[in-house]
C-alpha cells in the first residue's frame, strides 16, 4: 500500500516533481564547480550566479549552433529531391517479383474484406408467398451527406494554438532554473533540514546516505558527460570522413541525445542515415553510418561504460532496463532522462533504510548470494557440476585456504544448521557430504601436483624414520619436527573439515595423521606415540561444537597431558579467548576459528621447536654451531 501510494503521488504530482528532480540532478553536476569558485575565494551567491551564467551561455551557444545547422539542412533538402525519389522507387518491389506478388495478394484480400463490410449480404429469397415486405418509413433510401464546418478561430486562439506547444517546455525550463538556483544557494540549509527530519537517532545513517548518493550521482554525471562528449566527437569525425554535410550537427546531436538511454542514440543516428540516403546516389554512405554507429556502441557499451558506470552507480543491467521503462511510463521523456539518478537514489535508500533493503537487493549490482550460499544452494539442488564450477572460479582469484575458509567450511556449517533443525533430508545430506568430500579429494590431488618435491620427500622421511632431521647448511629447509594428528569431533562434516586441515598441513611440509570420525584414537595413539612437540588438532563445526570438543579435549588430556592441543571451531565469530575458557580446566593450548589461523599457529610452534633444538645443539657442540 505504501508503494502504491508513492507511485500515485509521483504520477499525479509530476508537474512539480519533474522540474524538482531535474534541478536536483543539475545540482549534483554543478555543485563541484560552485565549490571550486568558492575556493578562489568567492561568496556562495556570486559563485552560483557565475556558474549559472556560464551554463546558460554554453547551452544557448550550443542551441544556436544546432538551430543554424538544422535550418541549413532544411534549406538544402529540395536539392536532393531527385535522389529521395529514386530511393523511394528502389524500395518498391517489382510487380513480377515474389515480394511484389505477395504484396498485391495482401492488397486484394484487404480490399475484399473492406467491400464485405460496406456491402451487407443479400437477404435470402422469400418462399412464404407473401411477397416482399415494405421498408420502414423511417429508413432513408440514400445516405445523407455530412460536412463538418470548422468555426473560424480568433487571434487569441490562434496564438494559443501556435505558442502552446512551445510555452510548456519553456515553463518547465524556467521552473528547473529557479529550483536549481535555490538549491545551490540554500544547499546547506536544505541538508540540515533533511537531517533534522530524519532525527538524531538516524543522523549517522542519513549522513552516509546523502554522501553516498551525492558521490554516485556526481561521478555518474561527470563520467556520462565525458563519455558522451568523446562519443559525439568520434561520431562527428566519422560522419565528416564519410562525406555527409553538417557533420558538426550530427556529432552534437549524438552527444546530447545519448543522455536518453537506449532511444536517444538511435534517434541521433537516424538523421544522418536519412540525409545520406538523400544526398548520395548509392547505398554505401548510409551503410557506413550504420556501421560507425554499431562500432561506437559496441566499444562504449561493452568496454567503456561497464568500466566507468558500473563502478560509480551500483545498478545492475537488468534493473537499469526495468527502471528506465518504469520511469518513462511514469514521467515520459523526463523519466527517460532521469532514470539513472532516480534509481541511484532508490538503491541508496534501500541500502541505509532496513525496511527498504529489498530495493538494494533487487536493483543493486552487488552479488545477491555469497559464494558459500551459492555453493550450498547448488548442492541442495543436486547439481555437483555447478558447485564444482563455483569452486574453480573462486580459485582463480583466491588461494586454496581461502576457498576452504570462505566457501566450503561455511557451506558445511549451513548444512549442519539445517540438519540439526530437521530441514535437510537424508538424500540431500548424503549427496552434499559426498560431493564436498569428492571436491576436497580432487583439490588435494591437484595441489599435490603443484606442491614442491621437497615437501613430499620430507613427509616420506618422517613416516619412514620417525625422527626429524636437523637443518643442514644447504639452501633446502629441514623436514618438520612436528607431527600433526587431526581428529574430527562428531560427524561427517567435522571429518571433511579435518581432511581440509590435513591437506593444508601436508602442503606445508608437515607429517599428518588424519583419523576418521569415531575411530579409537587411544589405540592409534598408543601405536604411534606422540612426542611433546607434536600437535593434536580437534576439528568441529557449529552449532554444537563446544560441548563435544570439550569432551574430546578432556580425553586427550588424560592420555597425553604434555601434548599441544589446537581446537578448531570453524566459523566461530566471537571472542576466541572467552571461547577457550569454556573448555574448563582441560582447555586446549589454542582455539582458532579458521584453517588459515590453524596453519599459522602450527607454523609458530614449529619455528619455536626448531629454535629450541638449535639452541640445544649450540650448547652441546659449540664448534658445530660456529
C-alpha positions as CSV (number, residue, x, y, z in Angstrom):
1,X,0.0,0.0,0.0
2,X,2.9,2.4,0.8
3,X,4.5,1.7,-2.6
4,X,1.2,2.2,-4.4
5,X,0.7,5.5,-2.6
6,X,4.2,6.6,-3.5
7,X,3.6,5.7,-7.2
8,X,0.3,7.6,-7.2
9,X,2.0,10.7,-5.7
10,X,4.8,10.5,-8.2
11,X,2.3,10.3,-11.1
12,X,-0.2,13.0,-10.1
13,X,2.4,15.4,-8.7
14,X,4.7,15.1,-11.8
15,X,4.1,18.7,-12.8
16,X,6.1,19.8,-9.8
17,X,8.3,16.7,-9.2
18,X,9.8,16.6,-12.7
19,X,11.3,20.1,-12.5
20,X,12.4,19.5,-9.0
21,X,14.1,16.2,-9.9
22,X,15.8,17.8,-12.9
23,X,17.0,20.7,-10.6
24,X,18.4,18.2,-8.1
25,X,20.3,16.4,-10.8
26,X,21.7,19.6,-12.1
27,X,22.7,20.5,-8.6
28,X,24.8,17.3,-8.3
29,X,26.5,18.3,-11.6
30,X,27.1,22.0,-10.8
31,X,28.0,21.8,-7.1
32,X,31.7,20.9,-7.7
33,X,32.0,23.9,-10.0
34,X,30.4,26.2,-7.4
35,X,32.7,24.8,-4.7
36,X,35.7,25.4,-6.9
37,X,34.7,29.1,-7.4
38,X,34.3,29.5,-3.6
39,X,37.9,28.4,-3.1
40,X,39.1,31.4,-5.2
41,X,37.8,32.9,-2.8
42,X,34.2,33.9,-3.7
43,X,31.0,34.1,-1.8
44,X,28.3,31.5,-2.3
45,X,25.7,33.7,-4.1
46,X,28.2,35.2,-6.6
47,X,29.6,31.8,-7.3
48,X,26.2,30.3,-8.0
49,X,25.3,33.3,-10.3
50,X,28.5,33.0,-12.2
51,X,28.1,29.2,-12.7
52,X,24.5,29.7,-13.9
53,X,25.5,32.4,-16.3
54,X,28.3,30.2,-17.8
55,X,25.9,27.2,-18.0
56,X,23.1,29.3,-19.7
57,X,25.6,30.8,-22.1
58,X,27.0,27.3,-23.0
59,X,23.5,25.9,-23.5
60,X,22.4,28.9,-25.5
61,X,25.5,28.8,-27.8
62,X,25.1,25.1,-28.4
63,X,21.4,25.7,-29.2
64,X,22.3,28.5,-31.6
65,X,24.8,26.3,-33.5
66,X,22.3,23.4,-33.7
67,X,19.5,25.7,-34.9
68,X,21.6,27.2,-37.7
69,X,22.7,23.7,-38.7
70,X,19.1,22.5,-38.8
71,X,18.0,25.4,-40.9
72,X,20.8,24.8,-43.3
73,X,19.8,21.1,-43.7
74,X,16.2,22.1,-44.2
75,X,17.2,24.6,-46.9
76,X,19.3,22.0,-48.7
77,X,16.6,19.3,-48.8
78,X,15.0,20.5,-52.1
79,X,18.3,19.9,-53.8
80,X,18.1,16.2,-53.0
81,X,14.5,15.7,-54.2
82,X,15.6,13.5,-57.1
83,X,17.7,11.2,-55.0
84,X,14.9,10.8,-52.5
85,X,12.5,9.9,-55.3
86,X,14.9,7.4,-56.7
87,X,15.5,5.8,-53.3
88,X,11.7,5.5,-52.7
89,X,11.3,3.9,-56.1
90,X,14.1,1.5,-55.5
91,X,12.5,0.4,-52.2
92,X,9.2,-0.5,-54.0
93,X,9.1,-4.1,-55.1
94,X,8.8,-5.1,-58.8
95,X,5.3,-6.4,-59.7
96,X,6.6,-9.6,-61.1
97,X,8.8,-10.5,-58.1
98,X,7.7,-12.8,-55.3
99,X,7.5,-9.9,-52.8
100,X,5.5,-7.9,-55.3
101,X,3.1,-10.7,-55.9
102,X,2.7,-11.2,-52.2
103,X,2.0,-7.5,-51.7
104,X,-0.6,-7.5,-54.4
105,X,-2.3,-10.5,-52.8
106,X,-2.4,-8.9,-49.5
107,X,-3.9,-5.7,-51.0
108,X,-6.6,-7.8,-52.8
109,X,-7.6,-9.6,-49.6
110,X,-7.8,-6.3,-47.7
111,X,-10.0,-4.9,-50.5
112,X,-12.4,-7.9,-50.4
113,X,-12.7,-7.6,-46.6
114,X,-13.5,-3.9,-46.8
115,X,-16.1,-4.5,-49.5
116,X,-17.8,-7.2,-47.5
117,X,-18.0,-4.8,-44.5
118,X,-19.5,-1.9,-46.5
119,X,-21.9,-4.1,-48.7
120,X,-24.1,-6.4,-46.5
121,X,-25.1,-9.7,-47.8
122,X,-28.3,-10.0,-49.9
123,X,-31.2,-11.5,-47.9
124,X,-32.4,-15.0,-48.9
125,X,-35.4,-15.3,-51.3
126,X,-38.9,-15.3,-49.8
127,X,-40.6,-18.7,-50.0
128,X,-43.6,-17.9,-47.9
129,X,-45.6,-16.5,-50.9
130,X,-46.4,-13.2,-49.1
131,X,-44.2,-11.2,-51.4
132,X,-41.6,-8.5,-50.5
133,X,-42.2,-6.6,-47.3
134,X,-42.4,-2.8,-47.4
135,X,-39.4,-0.9,-46.0
136,X,-39.9,1.1,-42.8
137,X,-40.9,4.6,-43.4
138,X,-38.2,6.0,-41.1
139,X,-35.3,4.3,-43.0
140,X,-33.8,6.6,-45.7
141,X,-33.2,5.2,-49.1
142,X,-29.9,7.2,-49.7
143,X,-27.3,8.2,-47.1
144,X,-27.3,11.9,-46.3
145,X,-24.0,13.7,-46.9
146,X,-22.5,15.3,-43.8
147,X,-20.0,18.1,-43.7
148,X,-18.0,19.3,-40.7
149,X,-17.6,23.1,-40.6
150,X,-14.8,24.5,-38.5
151,X,-15.5,27.7,-36.6
152,X,-13.0,30.4,-37.5
153,X,-10.5,31.0,-34.7
154,X,-9.9,34.4,-33.4
155,X,-6.5,36.0,-32.7
156,X,-6.1,34.7,-29.1
157,X,-7.0,31.1,-30.0
158,X,-4.6,31.2,-32.9
159,X,-1.7,32.5,-30.7
160,X,-2.5,29.8,-28.1
161,X,-2.5,27.0,-30.7
162,X,0.8,28.2,-32.1
163,X,2.7,29.1,-29.0
164,X,1.1,26.5,-26.6
165,X,3.4,23.6,-27.5
166,X,6.4,25.9,-27.1
167,X,5.4,27.6,-23.9
168,X,5.0,24.3,-21.9
169,X,8.7,23.3,-22.3
170,X,9.8,26.9,-21.6
171,X,7.7,26.9,-18.4
172,X,9.3,23.6,-17.3
173,X,12.8,25.0,-18.1
174,X,12.0,28.1,-16.1
175,X,10.9,26.1,-13.1
176,X,14.1,24.0,-13.4
177,X,16.2,27.1,-13.5
178,X,14.5,28.6,-10.4
179,X,14.8,25.3,-8.4
180,X,18.4,24.9,-9.4
181,X,19.4,28.3,-8.2
182,X,17.5,28.0,-5.0
183,X,19.0,24.6,-4.2
184,X,22.5,25.7,-5.0
185,X,22.2,28.8,-2.8
186,X,20.4,27.1,0.1
187,X,22.2,23.7,-0.1
188,X,23.5,23.6,3.5
189,X,20.1,24.7,4.9
190,X,18.2,22.0,2.9
191,X,20.7,19.4,4.0
192,X,20.3,20.3,7.7
193,X,16.6,20.2,7.4
194,X,16.7,16.7,5.9
195,X,19.0,15.6,8.7
196,X,16.7,17.1,11.3
197,X,13.7,15.5,9.6
198,X,15.4,12.1,9.9
199,X,16.1,12.6,13.6
200,X,19.2,12.5,15.7
201,X,18.9,8.7,16.1
202,X,19.3,8.3,12.3
203,X,21.9,11.1,11.9
204,X,24.8,8.7,11.0
205,X,22.8,6.6,8.5
206,X,21.3,9.7,6.9
207,X,24.7,11.4,6.5
208,X,26.1,8.2,4.9
209,X,23.1,8.0,2.6
210,X,23.4,11.6,1.5
211,X,27.2,11.3,0.9
212,X,26.8,8.0,-0.9
213,X,24.0,9.3,-3.2
214,X,25.9,12.6,-3.9
215,X,29.1,10.7,-4.7
216,X,27.5,8.2,-7.0
217,X,25.3,10.6,-8.9
218,X,28.1,13.2,-9.3
219,X,30.5,10.7,-10.6
220,X,28.0,9.2,-12.9
221,X,27.0,12.6,-14.4
222,X,30.7,13.6,-14.8
223,X,31.5,10.3,-16.5
224,X,28.4,10.5,-18.7
225,X,29.4,14.0,-19.8
226,X,32.9,12.9,-20.7
227,X,31.8,9.7,-22.5
228,X,29.1,11.4,-24.4
229,X,31.4,14.3,-25.4
230,X,34.0,11.8,-26.7
231,X,31.3,9.8,-28.4
232,X,30.0,12.9,-30.2
233,X,33.5,13.9,-31.3
234,X,34.1,10.4,-32.7
235,X,30.7,10.2,-34.4
236,X,31.0,13.7,-35.9
237,X,34.5,12.9,-37.2
238,X,33.4,9.7,-38.7
239,X,30.4,11.3,-40.4
240,X,32.7,14.0,-41.7
241,X,35.1,11.5,-43.2
242,X,32.2,9.7,-44.8
243,X,31.3,12.9,-46.5
244,X,27.9,13.8,-45.0
245,X,27.1,17.5,-44.8
246,X,26.8,19.3,-41.4
247,X,28.9,16.8,-39.5
248,X,29.1,19.2,-36.5
249,X,25.3,19.0,-36.1
250,X,25.3,15.2,-36.1
251,X,28.1,15.0,-33.6
252,X,26.4,17.4,-31.2
253,X,23.1,15.6,-31.5
254,X,24.8,12.2,-30.9
255,X,26.5,13.6,-27.7
256,X,23.3,15.3,-26.5
257,X,20.7,12.6,-27.3
258,X,22.9,9.9,-25.8
259,X,21.8,11.2,-22.4
260,X,18.5,9.4,-23.1
261,X,19.1,5.7,-22.6
262,X,18.5,3.3,-25.4
263,X,16.4,5.6,-27.6
264,X,18.5,8.7,-27.8
265,X,21.5,7.4,-29.8
266,X,19.2,5.5,-32.2
267,X,17.3,8.7,-32.9
268,X,20.5,10.7,-33.4
269,X,21.8,8.1,-35.9
270,X,18.6,8.0,-37.9
271,X,19.0,11.7,-39.1
272,X,22.5,11.3,-40.7
273,X,21.4,8.0,-42.2
274,X,18.3,9.7,-43.8
275,X,20.5,12.6,-45.0
276,X,23.0,10.1,-46.5
277,X,20.1,8.4,-48.4
278,X,19.1,11.8,-49.8
279,X,22.5,13.1,-50.7
280,X,24.2,10.1,-52.3
281,X,23.1,8.0,-55.2
282,X,24.4,4.7,-53.8
283,X,23.9,2.8,-50.6
284,X,27.4,2.9,-49.4
285,X,27.4,6.1,-47.2
286,X,24.2,5.1,-45.3
287,X,25.6,1.7,-44.6
288,X,28.9,3.2,-43.4
289,X,27.0,5.5,-41.0
290,X,25.2,2.4,-39.6
291,X,28.5,0.6,-39.2
292,X,30.0,3.6,-37.5
293,X,27.1,3.6,-35.0
294,X,27.4,-0.1,-34.4
295,X,31.2,0.1,-33.8
296,X,31.0,3.0,-31.4
297,X,28.1,1.5,-29.5
298,X,29.9,-1.9,-29.1
299,X,33.0,-0.1,-27.8
300,X,31.1,2.2,-25.5
301,X,28.6,-0.3,-24.2
302,X,30.9,-3.3,-23.7
303,X,34.2,-1.7,-22.6
304,X,33.9,2.0,-21.6
305,X,30.5,2.2,-19.8
306,X,30.9,-1.1,-17.7
307,X,34.3,0.1,-16.6
308,X,33.1,3.6,-15.6
309,X,29.3,3.5,-14.9
310,X,29.2,0.1,-13.2
311,X,31.7,1.2,-10.5
312,X,30.0,4.5,-9.9
313,X,26.3,3.8,-9.9
314,X,25.9,0.4,-8.5
315,X,22.9,-0.5,-10.7
316,X,22.6,-3.9,-12.4
317,X,22.0,-4.0,-16.1
318,X,18.5,-5.6,-15.9
319,X,17.5,-3.2,-13.1
320,X,18.6,-0.3,-15.3
321,X,16.4,-1.5,-18.1
322,X,13.4,-2.1,-15.9
323,X,13.6,1.2,-14.1
324,X,14.1,3.1,-17.3
325,X,10.8,1.6,-18.6
326,X,9.1,2.4,-15.3
327,X,10.2,6.0,-15.1
328,X,9.4,6.6,-18.7
329,X,5.9,5.3,-18.3
330,X,5.5,7.4,-15.1
331,X,7.1,10.7,-16.2
332,X,7.6,10.5,-20.0
333,X,10.7,12.0,-21.5
334,X,11.8,13.3,-18.2
335,X,11.7,9.9,-16.6
336,X,13.8,8.6,-19.5
337,X,16.5,11.2,-18.8
338,X,16.3,10.9,-15.0
339,X,16.1,7.1,-14.9
340,X,19.7,6.5,-13.7
341,X,19.9,9.3,-11.0
342,X,16.5,8.4,-9.6
343,X,17.4,4.7,-9.5
344,X,20.6,5.5,-7.7
345,X,18.6,7.4,-5.0
346,X,16.3,4.4,-4.6
347,X,19.2,2.0,-4.2
348,X,20.9,4.2,-1.6
349,X,17.6,4.4,0.3
350,X,17.4,0.6,0.2
351,X,21.0,0.3,1.4
352,X,20.6,2.5,4.5
353,X,16.9,2.0,5.4
354,X,16.4,-1.5,6.8
355,X,12.8,-1.8,5.8
356,X,13.6,-1.0,2.2
357,X,16.6,-3.2,1.9
358,X,14.8,-5.3,-0.7
359,X,15.3,-2.4,-3.2
360,X,19.0,-2.6,-2.8
361,X,18.9,-6.4,-3.3
362,X,16.7,-6.1,-6.4
363,X,18.3,-3.1,-8.1
364,X,21.9,-3.1,-6.9
365,X,24.8,-4.7,-8.8
366,X,26.2,-6.5,-5.8
367,X,26.1,-10.3,-5.7
368,X,22.8,-11.4,-4.3
369,X,24.2,-14.6,-2.8
370,X,27.6,-15.1,-1.3
371,X,30.0,-17.7,-2.7
372,X,29.3,-20.2,0.2
373,X,25.5,-19.7,-0.2
374,X,25.7,-20.3,-3.9
375,X,27.8,-23.4,-3.4
376,X,25.4,-24.8,-0.7
377,X,22.3,-24.0,-2.9
378,X,23.7,-25.8,-5.9
379,X,24.4,-28.9,-3.7
380,X,20.9,-28.7,-2.3
381,X,19.7,-28.7,-6.0
382,X,21.8,-31.9,-6.5
383,X,23.9,-30.1,-9.1
384,X,27.5,-31.1,-8.4
385,X,28.8,-29.7,-11.7
386,X,27.7,-26.1,-10.9
387,X,29.1,-26.4,-7.3
388,X,32.5,-27.5,-8.8
389,X,32.4,-24.6,-11.2
390,X,31.9,-22.2,-8.3
391,X,35.0,-23.6,-6.6
392,X,37.0,-23.4,-9.8
393,X,36.0,-19.8,-10.4
394,X,36.8,-18.9,-6.8
395,X,40.3,-20.4,-7.0
396,X,41.1,-18.2,-10.0
397,X,41.3,-15.2,-7.7
398,X,41.9,-16.8,-4.2
399,X,44.1,-19.3,-2.6
400,X,43.1,-22.8,-1.5
401,X,43.0,-21.9,2.2
402,X,40.6,-19.1,1.3
403,X,38.4,-21.5,-0.6
404,X,38.2,-23.7,2.4
405,X,37.6,-20.9,4.9
406,X,35.2,-18.8,2.9
407,X,33.2,-21.3,0.8
408,X,33.4,-25.0,1.8
409,X,33.5,-24.7,5.6
410,X,30.7,-22.1,5.8
411,X,28.6,-24.2,3.4
412,X,29.1,-27.2,5.7
413,X,28.2,-25.1,8.6
414,X,24.9,-24.1,6.9
415,X,24.3,-27.8,6.2
416,X,24.9,-28.6,9.9
417,X,22.4,-26.0,10.9
418,X,19.7,-27.3,8.5
419,X,20.4,-30.9,9.6
420,X,20.0,-30.2,13.3
421,X,16.8,-28.3,12.5
422,X,15.5,-31.3,10.6
423,X,15.3,-29.3,7.3
424,X,17.7,-31.5,5.4
425,X,16.5,-34.8,4.1
426,X,18.7,-37.9,4.0
427,X,19.1,-37.8,0.2
428,X,20.4,-34.3,0.1
429,X,22.5,-34.8,3.2
430,X,24.3,-37.8,1.7
431,X,24.7,-36.1,-1.7
432,X,26.1,-32.9,-0.1
433,X,28.7,-34.6,2.1
434,X,29.7,-37.0,-0.6
435,X,30.1,-34.1,-3.2
436,X,32.1,-32.0,-0.8
437,X,34.4,-34.9,0.0
438,X,35.0,-35.6,-3.7
439,X,35.8,-31.9,-4.3
440,X,38.2,-31.8,-1.5
441,X,39.9,-35.0,-2.7
442,X,40.2,-33.6,-6.2
443,X,41.7,-30.4,-4.9
444,X,44.2,-32.5,-2.9
445,X,45.4,-34.3,-6.0
446,X,45.6,-31.0,-7.9
447,X,47.5,-29.3,-5.2
448,X,49.9,-32.2,-4.7
449,X,50.9,-32.0,-8.3
450,X,51.8,-28.3,-7.8
451,X,53.5,-28.9,-4.4
452,X,57.3,-28.9,-4.4
453,X,59.0,-32.2,-4.5
454,X,60.8,-31.3,-1.3
455,X,57.6,-31.3,0.7
456,X,56.8,-34.9,-0.4
457,X,60.3,-36.0,0.5
458,X,60.0,-34.5,4.0
459,X,56.8,-36.4,4.6
460,X,58.3,-39.6,3.4
461,X,61.3,-39.2,5.7
462,X,59.1,-38.6,8.7
463,X,57.0,-41.7,8.0
464,X,60.0,-44.0,7.3
465,X,62.3,-43.0,10.2
466,X,60.1,-41.3,12.7
467,X,62.9,-38.9,13.6
468,X,63.3,-35.3,12.5
469,X,66.4,-34.3,10.6
470,X,68.3,-31.2,11.7
471,X,68.8,-28.3,9.3
472,X,71.9,-28.5,7.1
473,X,74.0,-25.7,5.6
474,X,72.3,-26.2,2.2
475,X,69.6,-23.9,0.9
476,X,66.8,-26.6,1.3
477,X,65.0,-26.5,4.7
478,X,64.9,-29.3,7.1
479,X,61.8,-31.6,7.4
480,X,59.3,-30.6,10.0
481,X,60.0,-31.6,13.6
482,X,56.2,-31.7,14.4
483,X,53.7,-34.4,13.7
484,X,50.0,-33.4,13.4
485,X,47.1,-35.6,14.5
486,X,43.8,-34.4,13.0
487,X,40.7,-35.6,14.9
488,X,37.1,-34.8,13.9
489,X,34.8,-34.4,16.8
490,X,31.4,-35.9,15.9
491,X,30.1,-36.3,12.4
492,X,30.9,-36.3,8.7
493,X,31.1,-32.5,8.4
494,X,33.7,-32.4,11.1
495,X,35.6,-35.2,9.3
496,X,35.6,-33.2,6.0
497,X,36.9,-30.1,7.7
498,X,39.6,-32.2,9.4
499,X,40.7,-33.5,6.0
500,X,40.9,-29.9,4.7
501,X,43.2,-29.0,7.5
502,X,45.3,-32.2,7.0
503,X,45.6,-31.4,3.3
504,X,46.8,-27.8,4.0
505,X,49.3,-29.0,6.6
506,X,50.7,-31.7,4.2
507,X,51.2,-29.0,1.6
508,X,53.2,-27.0,4.2
509,X,55.6,-30.0,4.7
510,X,54.2,-31.5,8.0
511,X,53.7,-35.1,8.8
512,X,50.0,-35.5,9.2
513,X,47.9,-38.4,10.7
514,X,44.3,-37.8,9.8
515,X,41.9,-40.0,11.7
516,X,38.3,-40.8,10.6
517,X,35.3,-39.9,12.8
518,X,34.5,-42.4,15.5
519,X,37.9,-44.1,15.3
520,X,39.5,-45.5,18.6
521,X,42.1,-42.8,18.8
522,X,43.5,-44.1,22.1
523,X,44.7,-47.3,20.3
524,X,46.0,-45.4,17.3
525,X,48.0,-43.0,19.6
526,X,49.3,-46.0,21.5
527,X,50.7,-47.4,18.3
528,X,52.0,-44.0,17.1
529,X,53.0,-42.5,20.4
530,X,53.2,-38.7,20.1
531,X,56.1,-36.7,21.3
532,X,55.9,-33.4,23.3
533,X,56.4,-31.3,20.2
534,X,53.6,-32.9,18.3
535,X,50.1,-31.3,18.0
536,X,46.6,-32.7,18.1
537,X,44.1,-30.7,16.1
538,X,40.4,-31.0,17.0
539,X,38.0,-30.1,14.2
540,X,34.4,-29.1,15.0
541,X,31.7,-27.2,13.2
542,X,28.9,-25.2,14.9
543,X,26.2,-25.1,16.1
544,X,27.0,-27.9,18.7
545,X,30.8,-27.7,18.6
546,X,31.9,-26.7,22.1
547,X,30.4,-29.4,24.2
548,X,31.7,-32.3,22.1
549,X,35.1,-30.5,21.6
550,X,35.4,-30.1,25.4
551,X,34.7,-33.8,26.0
552,X,37.3,-34.9,23.3
553,X,39.8,-32.4,24.7
554,X,39.4,-34.0,28.2
555,X,40.0,-37.5,26.8
556,X,43.2,-36.3,25.1
557,X,44.5,-34.6,28.2
558,X,44.0,-37.7,30.3
559,X,46.1,-39.8,27.9
560,X,48.6,-37.1,26.7
561,X,48.9,-34.4,29.3
562,X,52.0,-32.7,27.8
563,X,51.0,-32.6,24.1
564,X,49.8,-29.4,22.5
565,X,46.1,-29.3,21.5
566,X,44.7,-26.9,18.9
567,X,40.9,-26.7,18.8
568,X,39.3,-25.5,15.5
569,X,35.8,-24.2,15.9
570,X,35.4,-23.3,12.3
571,X,33.4,-20.2,11.6
572,X,33.2,-19.0,15.2
573,X,32.7,-15.2,15.2
574,X,33.0,-14.5,18.9
575,X,36.0,-13.8,21.2
576,X,38.5,-16.7,21.0
577,X,39.9,-16.1,24.5
578,X,36.5,-16.4,26.0
579,X,35.8,-19.5,23.9
580,X,39.0,-21.0,25.3
581,X,37.7,-20.5,28.8
582,X,34.6,-22.5,28.0
583,X,36.7,-25.7,27.9
584,X,37.3,-25.5,31.6
585,X,40.4,-26.9,33.3
586,X,41.3,-29.1,30.3
587,X,41.3,-26.3,27.9
588,X,43.4,-26.5,24.7
589,X,46.6,-24.6,24.1
590,X,44.9,-22.5,21.4
591,X,41.4,-22.0,19.9
592,X,41.1,-20.9,16.3
593,X,38.2,-20.1,14.0
594,X,39.7,-20.6,10.5
595,X,42.0,-23.0,8.8
596,X,44.4,-20.2,8.0
597,X,44.8,-19.4,11.7
598,X,45.4,-23.1,12.4
599,X,48.2,-23.3,9.9
600,X,49.7,-20.1,11.1
601,X,49.7,-21.2,14.8
602,X,51.3,-24.6,13.9
603,X,54.0,-22.7,11.9
604,X,54.7,-20.6,15.0
605,X,55.0,-23.8,17.2
606,X,57.3,-25.3,14.6
607,X,59.5,-22.3,14.5
608,X,59.8,-22.3,18.3
609,X,60.7,-26.0,18.3
610,X,63.4,-25.5,15.7
611,X,64.8,-22.6,17.6
612,X,64.8,-24.7,20.8
613,X,66.6,-27.6,19.1
614,X,69.1,-25.2,17.5
615,X,69.9,-23.7,21.0
616,X,70.3,-27.3,22.4
617,X,72.8,-28.2,19.7
618,X,74.8,-25.0,20.3
619,X,75.0,-25.7,24.0
620,X,76.2,-29.3,23.4
621,X,78.6,-28.7,20.4
622,X,79.8,-25.0,20.3
623,X,82.2,-25.8,17.4
624,X,79.5,-27.0,15.1
625,X,77.3,-24.1,16.0
626,X,80.1,-21.7,14.9
